[in-house]
């Protein structure tokens, strides 16, 4: 049964062909807004060796003015099957892209023309390398293991004129030049090691599946920010003088988790779990507007989280499931690093915590129908936000634990192939959710001081999200029509309705989007098409408070992407 089609922003396959010594795949795409994309991959299996690699390049002018992007990605891997119980694999991935950031819009600018840009000199560019070594196999008939060592190394840089959407980036008449831009440069050195064991055993008459994992994480992160850049218009990371923020962040943690699934009988199983994590993060360096003795900071955390879920199989096609699990969100350095001289460090900031509980029913009353319905409740305590504090007669902003929130909701997945014969099939699907997310208590900074937010909507949580579609198949041709509806949401905890002139906060309106996608296969040739936002609705999904800038970020209008794929 086919419920949806793969979107037409196609990428190459991600694994070698085990049945052939050599295979080649090429996928080329062209589309609206100057989109050109090509991905070529090779792979195969020779004896005990398997190999795979791809190269992908993508360029686009973007839906908005000054929204160009260009990217390259490469991946190579080689595997060796030592014997029927042991396999090793080495991988290396690299990606780099340059994105010209068109800047946020005010509400008036969005209504006038959602494709316009407020910036022409802003750029963002990361280059990331991801190596990995994997060893996996079996220690015994009922015991399997995997060892993975991986890393993330590279940098991300940006050069921006950093201001609200209603502040234009124009040439100064006195100097005949633009204002200097901000330059930020981050460097990553991350290493992760993880070991997992899955063991099946019997205790009396009870069958069990035991899962044990241990993960070690170590990261050194160099962050240089607010450098005084050039007055030019190109991507230039040159800096005059020192960086006002020049810091190093070191983090490490070790975590162990254990989960055991007890099969109490053929119908009922229960799975308790435990996770223990201990870690710390240390910050050193200089922040020009913060006293030196306040900059060295250390965050320590020691979490123990529990969870349990259960499954009851009424019949092969009907099951009831449920569970509850705890979660923690440690304080991050972005929570304590002052963004400007009017923001101060909070030494008493504590970690957020919470839990998620759910109960659901999954059924397939017949081969052509599948239904899954879930009720859930999520609690988040000690959420982090901004409050106002008085210090020496001056009102300052401080990150603080602002309060708690609770989200109750329902999720529904229904897939029904209601018409089928030897050549033709027609199916319907819906993936929909309703969420009621509210603050249970709390205070945040407002225009007139700290304001209560009890009963307010949690920001960026729409009440309704619904994706519904029809999929038709006729021989080698597949077509899918999808409708998406997302209801309105707020962008801040104060639930600001009327946006300020900058558009930094306010409602994110509801929107409806229609997409049509298709795929046709003939022997080794595949043709794909994606016609998105058919009715060219103007909409946006966020007013971010941080990157890429506070204000409205337009989503793409009507677009068409065509691609052709060839396998040899």
C-alpha positions in Angstrom: 0.0 0.0 0.0 1.4 3.4 -1.0 0.5 6.3 1.3 2.8 9.0 0.1 5.6 9.7 -2.4 9.2 10.6 -1.8 9.6 14.3 -2.1 11.4 15.4 -5.3 14.3 17.1 -3.6 16.1 13.9 -4.4 19.4 12.7 -2.9 21.5 9.7 -3.8 21.1 6.3 -2.1 22.9 6.0 1.1 24.2 2.4 1.0 26.0 0.0 -1.3 24.3 -2.6 -3.5 25.1 -6.0 -1.9 24.2 -8.0 -5.1 26.5 -6.2 -7.6 30.2 -5.5 -7.9 29.6 -2.1 -9.3 26.6 0.2 -9.6 26.2 3.8 -10.5 23.3 6.2 -9.9 22.8 9.7 -11.1 20.0 12.1 -10.2 19.8 15.5 -11.8 17.2 18.1 -10.9 16.2 21.5 -12.1 13.4 23.8 -10.9 12.0 27.1 -9.9 14.2 29.9 -8.4 17.2 28.8 -10.4 17.5 25.4 -8.7 20.1 23.0 -10.2 21.1 19.9 -8.4 23.2 16.8 -9.3 24.1 13.7 -7.3 26.2 10.9 -8.5 26.9 7.8 -6.4 28.8 4.5 -7.0 28.8 1.4 -4.9 29.0 -2.4 -4.8 30.2 -5.5 -3.1 33.4 -7.5 -4.0 33.9 -10.6 -1.9 34.0 -9.4 1.7 34.4 -5.8 0.8 31.6 -3.3 0.2 32.1 0.3 -0.9 30.0 3.3 -1.5 30.5 7.0 -2.2 28.6 10.0 -3.6 29.1 13.6 -4.7 26.3 16.1 -4.6 26.2 19.7 -5.7 23.3 22.1 -5.5 22.8 25.7 -6.5 19.7 27.9 -6.0 18.9 31.6 -6.4 16.2 31.2 -3.7 12.6 32.3 -3.5 13.6 35.6 -2.0 15.9 38.3 -3.4 19.5 37.9 -2.1 18.8 34.4 -1.1 21.3 32.5 -3.2 22.8 29.3 -1.9 25.4 26.8 -3.2 26.4 23.6 -1.5 28.7 20.6 -2.0 28.5 17.2 -0.2 30.7 14.1 -0.4 30.6 10.8 1.4 32.7 7.7 1.1 32.5 4.4 3.1 34.1 1.0 3.0 32.9 -2.1 4.8 34.6 -5.5 5.4 32.7 -8.7 6.5 35.4 -10.5 8.6 33.1 -13.5 9.0 29.5 -14.2 9.6 29.7 -12.8 13.1 31.8 -9.6 12.6 31.7 -6.6 10.3 33.7 -3.4 10.3 33.0 -0.1 8.5 34.8 3.2 8.0 33.0 6.4 6.8 33.9 10.0 6.0 31.4 12.7 5.1 32.0 16.3 4.2 29.6 19.2 3.5 30.1 22.8 2.8 27.6 25.5 1.7 27.4 29.3 1.4 24.1 30.9 1.9 23.3 34.6 1.3 20.9 35.5 4.0 18.1 37.9 2.7 17.2 39.1 6.2 13.9 39.2 8.2 10.9 41.1 7.1 8.4 43.3 9.0 4.7 42.6 8.7 4.3 45.5 6.3 7.1 44.3 4.1 5.7 40.8 4.0 2.3 42.0 3.0 3.9 44.2 0.3 6.1 41.6 -1.2 7.2 38.4 0.6 10.1 37.8 -1.9 11.9 41.1 -1.0 15.1 41.2 1.0 16.2 43.6 3.8 19.8 42.5 3.5 22.2 42.1 0.7 25.5 41.7 2.6 24.7 38.9 5.0 26.3 35.4 4.6 26.5 32.2 6.5 28.9 29.3 5.6 29.7 26.1 7.5 32.1 23.4 6.5 31.7 20.1 8.4 33.7 16.8 8.4 32.2 13.7 10.0 34.4 10.6 10.2 33.1 7.4 11.8 34.4 3.9 12.5 31.9 1.1 13.3 32.4 -2.5 14.5 29.3 -4.7 14.8 28.6 -8.4 15.2 27.4 -11.2 17.4 29.0 -12.4 20.6 26.6 -15.4 20.7 23.4 -16.6 19.1 21.3 -14.3 21.2 23.8 -11.4 21.8 24.7 -8.7 19.3 26.9 -5.6 19.8 28.1 -2.5 18.1 30.9 -0.1 18.7 30.9 3.3 17.1 33.5 6.1 17.2 32.6 9.3 15.4 33.5 13.0 15.3 32.3 16.3 14.0 35.1 18.7 12.9 34.9 22.0 11.1 33.8 25.5 11.3 30.8 27.8 10.7 31.2 31.4 9.9 28.9 34.4 9.3 29.3 38.0 8.3 26.2 40.1 8.9 24.7 43.5 9.3 22.9 42.6 12.5 19.8 44.7 13.2 16.0 44.5 13.3 14.1 44.2 10.1 12.9 47.8 10.2 16.5 49.1 10.4 17.8 49.5 6.8 21.3 48.5 5.7 22.2 51.6 3.7 25.3 53.6 2.7 26.2 56.4 5.1 26.1 59.7 3.3 28.9 61.1 5.5 31.3 58.2 4.8 29.9 57.0 1.5 30.2 53.5 2.8 28.1 50.8 4.4 28.4 50.2 8.2 30.9 47.6 9.2 29.5 44.1 9.5 29.7 41.6 12.4 31.9 38.6 11.9 31.4 35.4 13.8 33.6 32.3 13.5 33.0 29.0 15.3 35.3 25.9 15.3 34.2 22.4 16.3 36.2 19.5 17.6 33.7 16.9 18.8 34.4 13.2 19.5 31.8 10.6 20.5 32.2 6.9 21.4 29.3 4.6 21.9 28.9 0.9 22.7 25.7 -1.1 22.6 24.7 -4.7 23.5 21.4 -6.4 22.8 20.9 -9.7 24.6 18.0 -12.1 24.5 17.5 -14.5 27.4 14.9 -16.4 29.4 14.2 -16.0 33.1 12.1 -18.9 34.2 9.3 -18.9 31.6 9.7 -15.2 30.8 11.5 -14.2 27.6 13.5 -11.0 27.9 15.4 -8.6 25.6 18.1 -6.6 27.4 19.6 -3.5 25.8 22.7 -1.8 27.3 24.5 1.2 25.9 27.3 3.5 27.1 28.2 6.8 25.4 31.2 9.1 25.9 31.1 12.6 24.5 33.9 15.2 24.4 33.8 18.5 22.7 36.0 21.6 22.4 34.3 24.6 20.8 36.1 27.9 19.9 33.7 30.8 19.5 34.8 34.2 18.2 32.0 36.7 17.9 31.1 40.4 17.2 34.3 41.0 15.2 34.3 44.3 13.4 34.2 43.3 9.7 34.4 45.1 6.4 32.1 47.6 4.9 32.0 45.5 1.7 29.3 43.5 0.1 30.9 40.1 -0.4 31.6 37.1 1.9 34.7 38.4 3.7 35.7 37.3 7.2 38.4 40.0 7.7 38.3 41.6 11.1 39.7 44.8 12.4 41.1 44.3 15.9 40.1 41.7 18.4 36.8 39.8 18.8 34.7 41.3 21.7 33.7 37.7 22.5 36.5 35.2 22.2 35.8 32.1 24.3 36.4 28.4 24.4 33.7 25.9 25.5 34.7 22.5 26.6 32.1 19.8 27.3 32.2 16.2 28.2 29.8 13.6 29.4 29.3 9.9 30.0 25.9 8.3 29.8 24.8 4.7 30.4 21.3 3.4 29.6 19.6 0.1 30.3 16.3 -1.2 29.1 14.8 -4.7 29.5 11.7 -5.9 27.7 9.8 -8.6 29.6 7.6 -10.7 27.4 5.3 -11.9 30.2 3.2 -13.9 27.7 2.5 -14.0 24.0 0.3 -10.9 24.2 1.8 -8.7 26.9 5.2 -7.1 27.3 6.6 -4.4 29.6 9.8 -2.5 29.2 11.3 -0.5 32.1 14.4 1.6 31.4 17.0 3.7 33.2 19.5 6.3 31.9 22.3 7.9 34.0 24.3 10.8 32.6 27.1 12.8 34.2 28.8 15.7 32.5 30.2 19.2 32.7 30.9 22.2 30.5 33.5 24.8 31.1 33.8 28.2 29.5 37.0 30.3 29.4 38.1 33.4 27.5 37.1 37.0 27.3 33.9 38.9 26.8 34.7 42.6 26.5 31.6 43.9 28.3 31.8 41.4 31.2 34.2 41.6 34.1 37.0 39.0 33.7 36.2 37.2 37.0 32.7 36.5 35.7 33.7 34.8 32.5 35.1 31.5 33.7 31.9 29.5 34.1 31.3 25.8 34.7 28.1 23.9 34.3 27.8 20.5 35.9 24.9 18.0 35.5 24.1 14.6 36.9 20.9 13.2 35.6 19.0 10.0 36.4 16.0 9.5 34.2 13.5 6.6 34.3 11.0 5.3 31.8 8.6 2.5 31.3 6.3 1.4 28.4 4.0 -1.5 27.9 2.4 -3.3 24.9 -0.6 -5.5 24.8 -1.3 -7.4 21.6 -5.0 -8.2 21.4 -4.5 -9.9 18.0 -1.9 -9.8 15.2 -3.6 -6.7 13.9 -4.6 -4.9 17.2 -2.4 -3.6 20.0 -2.6 -1.2 22.9 0.5 0.6 24.0 1.5 3.2 26.6 4.3 4.6 28.6 5.9 7.4 30.5 9.5 8.7 30.4 11.5 11.4 32.1 13.7 13.9 30.3 16.2 16.6 31.2 17.5 19.7 29.3 20.8 21.0 30.8 21.7 24.6 30.9 23.5 25.6 27.7 26.2 28.3 27.3 23.9 30.1 25.0 21.7 30.5 28.0 24.3 32.3 30.1 26.5 34.1 27.6 25.3 37.8 27.7 24.3 39.0 24.2 25.1 42.6 25.0 26.1 44.9 27.9 22.4 45.1 29.1 22.3 41.3 29.7 23.8 39.8 32.8 24.8 36.2 33.8 22.5 34.4 36.2 24.6 32.2 38.5 21.5 30.4 39.8 20.1 29.2 36.5 19.1 25.5 36.8 18.4 22.7 34.3 15.0 22.1 32.8 13.2 18.8 33.4 10.1 17.1 32.4 8.3 13.9 31.3 6.2 12.6 28.4 3.4 10.1 28.8 1.2 8.5 26.2 -1.3 5.8 25.5 -2.2 4.6 22.0 -4.0 2.1 19.9 -2.7 0.6 16.6 -4.9 -1.5 14.4 -5.1 -2.9 10.9 -8.6 -4.2 10.5 -7.8 -5.3 7.0 -4.7 -5.5 4.8 -5.6 -2.2 3.0 -6.1 -0.1 6.2 -3.8 1.0 9.1 -4.8 3.2 12.0 -2.7 4.6 14.9 -4.2 7.0 17.5 -2.2 8.3 20.5 -3.1 10.5 23.5 -0.1 12.2 25.1 0.8 14.7 27.8 4.2 16.5 28.0 5.4 18.5 31.0 8.4 20.8 30.9 9.5 22.4 34.2 12.0 25.2 34.8 11.7 26.5 31.2 14.4 29.1 30.4 13.6 32.6 29.2 14.2 36.3 29.9 13.3 38.3 33.0 14.1 41.9 34.0 16.2 42.6 37.1 17.3 45.8 38.8 21.0 46.3 39.4 22.4 49.6 40.7 19.4 51.5 39.5 19.6 50.0 36.0 17.1 47.6 34.5 18.9 44.7 32.9 17.9 41.4 31.2 18.7 38.1 32.7 18.2 34.5 31.6 16.2 32.7 34.2 13.9 29.7 34.9 10.6 31.4 34.0 8.1 28.7 34.7 6.5 25.4 33.7 4.4 24.3 30.8 2.1 21.4 29.9 1.0 20.1 26.5 -1.9 17.7 26.0 -2.5 16.3 22.6 -3.9 13.7 20.2 -2.1 12.3 17.2 -3.8 10.3 14.4 -2.3 8.4 11.5 -4.7 6.7 9.1 -3.7 5.0 5.9 -6.5 3.4 3.7 -6.1 1.9 0.3 -9.8 1.9 -0.6 -9.5 0.9 -4.3 -7.2 -1.6 -5.8 -7.0 -3.9 -8.8 -4.3 -5.5 -10.9 -3.2 -2.2 -12.5 -4.7 0.6 -10.4 -4.8 1.6 -6.7 -6.1 4.6 -4.9 -5.4 5.4 -1.2 -6.0 8.1 1.3 -3.9 9.1 4.3 -4.0 11.6 7.1 -1.4 12.5 9.7 -2.9 15.0 12.1 -2.4 16.3 15.6 -4.2 18.5 18.1 -2.2 20.1 20.9 -3.1 22.2 23.8 0.1 23.8 25.1 -0.2 26.2 28.0 2.1 27.8 30.6 1.1 26.5 34.0 3.0 29.3 35.8 5.7 31.8 35.2 7.0 35.3 34.6 8.8 36.8 31.6 10.1 40.2 30.7 7.6 42.6 29.2 7.3 46.2 28.1 6.1 47.2 31.5 8.3 44.9 33.7 8.0 41.2 34.4 4.6 39.9 33.5 2.7 36.7 34.4 2.2 34.1 31.7 -0.1 31.7 33.5 -2.5 30.2 31.0 -0.7 31.7 28.0 0.0 29.6 24.9 3.4 28.1 24.6 5.3 29.8 21.7 5.7 28.0 18.4 3.2 25.3 19.2 0.2 25.4 16.7 -3.0 23.9 18.0 -3.7 22.0 14.8 -1.3 20.3 12.3 -3.0 18.2 9.6 -1.5 16.6 6.5 -3.9 14.7 4.2 -3.5 13.3 0.8 -4.6 11.0 -2.0 -2.2 8.7 -3.7 -2.9 7.0 -7.1 -0.8 4.3 -8.7 -1.2 3.1 -12.3 1.4 0.6 -13.4 4.8 2.5 -13.2 3.1 5.9 -12.5 2.4 7.3 -9.1 0.7 10.6 -8.2 0.2 12.1 -4.8 -1.9 15.2 -3.9 -1.3 16.5 -0.4 -3.0 19.3 1.6 -1.3 20.7 4.7 -3.0 22.9 7.3 -1.2 24.5 10.3 -3.1 26.7 12.6 -1.9 30.0 14.1 0.7 30.1 16.9 2.4 32.7 18.9 6.1 33.6 18.7 6.6 34.6 22.3 5.5 33.6 25.8 3.7 36.9 26.2 1.4 35.9 23.3 1.9 39.2 21.5 -0.8 39.7 18.9 -0.1 43.0 17.4 3.5 43.0 16.1 5.9 45.9 16.7 7.3 47.8 13.7 10.2 45.4 13.6 8.0 42.3 13.3 10.2 40.5 15.8 7.2 39.1 17.7 3.5 38.5 17.0 1.2 35.9 15.6 2.3 33.3 13.1 -0.9 33.1 11.0 -2.5 29.8 10.0 -1.9 28.5 6.4 -3.1 26.0 3.9 -0.7 24.5 1.3 -1.4 22.1 -1.6 1.4 20.0 -3.2 1.3 17.6 -6.1 4.1 15.0 -6.6 4.7 12.3 -9.2 7.1 9.6 -10.1 7.4 7.4 -13.2 9.7 4.5 -13.6 10.8 2.7 -16.7 13.5 0.1 -16.4 16.6 1.9 -15.0 15.1 5.4 -15.6 13.1 7.3 -13.0 11.3 10.6 -13.7 10.1 12.7 -10.8 8.2 15.9 -10.5 7.2 18.1 -7.5 4.7 20.9 -7.9 4.7 22.6 -4.5 2.4 25.3 -3.0 0.2 25.0 -6.1 -2.0 28.1 -5.3 1.1 30.3 -4.5 0.0 31.1 -0.9 2.2 33.6 0.9 2.9 32.3 4.4 5.6 31.9 7.0 6.2 29.4 9.8 8.3 31.4 12.3 9.5 34.6 13.8 12.8 33.4 15.3 14.3 35.2 18.2 17.8 34.2 17.4 19.4 33.0 14.2 18.8 33.9 11.4 17.3 37.1 12.9 14.1 38.3 14.6 11.2 39.0 12.2 9.3 37.2 9.4 11.0 34.6 7.2 8.9 33.9 4.1 8.3 30.4 3.1 8.6 29.5 -0.6 5.9 30.3 -3.1 4.8 28.1 -6.0 7.6 26.0 -7.4 8.2 23.2 -9.8 11.1 20.7 -9.6 11.8 18.1 -12.2 14.4 15.4 -11.9 15.7 12.4 -13.8 17.4 9.4 -12.2 19.5 6.7 -13.9 20.8 3.5 -12.4 23.5 1.4 -14.0 
